[in-house]
Amino acid sequence: MGRRSSNRLALAAVIAALTAPAQTQAADWVIEGRGFGHGVGMSQYGAFGLAEHGRDYRQILHRYYTDVSISQAGTKSVRVLLGTGHSSIGFSGAKKACGKNINGNESYSFRIASGNVTLRRPNGSKLKSCGDEGAASGGASVVFNGVGVYRGALLARNVGGSLYSINKVGIEGYIQGVIPNESPASWPQPALRAQAVAARSYALATTVSGNGYDLYDDTRSQVYGGKSSETQSTNQAAKATSREVIKSGGEVATAFFFSTSGGQTENSEFGFPGGGTPRPYLKSVNDPYDDVSPHHRWRASLTQSEIESDLSGLFSGNLKKIKVLRRGESPRIVRARVVGSSGSTEVNGDTLRFRLGLRSTWARFKKR
């Protein structure tokens, strides 16, 4: 099972827990909230709602990103980490690997031998030593055996005696592999095009400075599934917005986005654990059509023992209350105090969110 699948299953489990029917044991705490995600930048369901109400993708982008321009960016390649800890990376579809011409209809592999990445024939025999990194490319795409199909090149990098799998791909090919994994392909074109521009901007404005890679293929950067995840409608959105990004102050903007705002987005300095960086284009805005989302409003119920277990170590004695000390420009929690009968701790909103499995920090706590 891939990381994307396991992440989605984990997320589904959280949602199921939040929406499950009440158990026979009466709930002592009720948590009412709105939204899903950090709340900064573009609400994806809000973009869908705006598209349904006739807004084009440029209007959607200007709704969520304050005083930005939409302009062209240069072309470049990005290196996306697909996996780590491989002993062997099998592939097909490439016409060249480590500078050698190979048969695209046959399956080859990269392995480590004597401290170097080596290219192996279909029968497993050594074809060439590639140094610290091997590259397979030359065809329309490369099949990473057991994982997926990717545009560009498939790289195998020796890191501490095991292989990292990396996809080196042009930014436009990368975006084609992001959109269908971040927005449903059935959504209206304006919403998909807004997603394309936001994703392209985010990719060009950020780097994780990894060992041979710039971006992750999961939610630590953006969810990326390569060519095998592409659809006609999302590719249409990518091509219709080719090279377009949002800029602020002449620089490509870090275009954060998330699922559901609950009706209002949040300033960047209040949306992330420990406080994010204030950015003039990431300000709290009303989100009038976000109510199309199934996560617009939500409710969770917990017994006293459940909430005390989840917040263990943040209070002493019996849990008495959760006192909100500061909210952001939206009602999202910035700071709160977890109050026990003999000791309490001040925490940020995300600590409460992740400890309690909540969908966002827009939450209100009621003890019965």
Buried (B, 14 or more C-beta within 10 A) or exposed (E): EBBBEEEEEEBEEEBEEBEEEEEEEEBBBBBEBBBBBBBBBBBBBBBBBBBBEEBEBBEBBBBBBBEBEBEEBEEEBBBBBBBBEBEEBBBBBBBBBBEEEBEBEEBBBBBBEEEBBBBBBBEEEEBBBBEEBBBBBBBEBBBBBEBBBBBBBBBBBBBEEEBBBBBBBBBBBBBBBBBBBBBBBEBBBBBBBBBBBBBBBBBBBBEEEBEBBBBBBBBEBBBBBBBEBBBEBBBBBBEBBEBBBBBBEEEBBBBBBBBBBBBBBBBBBBBBEEEBEEBEBBBBBEBEBBBBBEBBBBEBBBBBEBBBEBBEEBBEEEBBBBEBEEBBBBBBBBBBBBBBEEEBBEBBBBBBBEBBBBBBBBBEBEEE
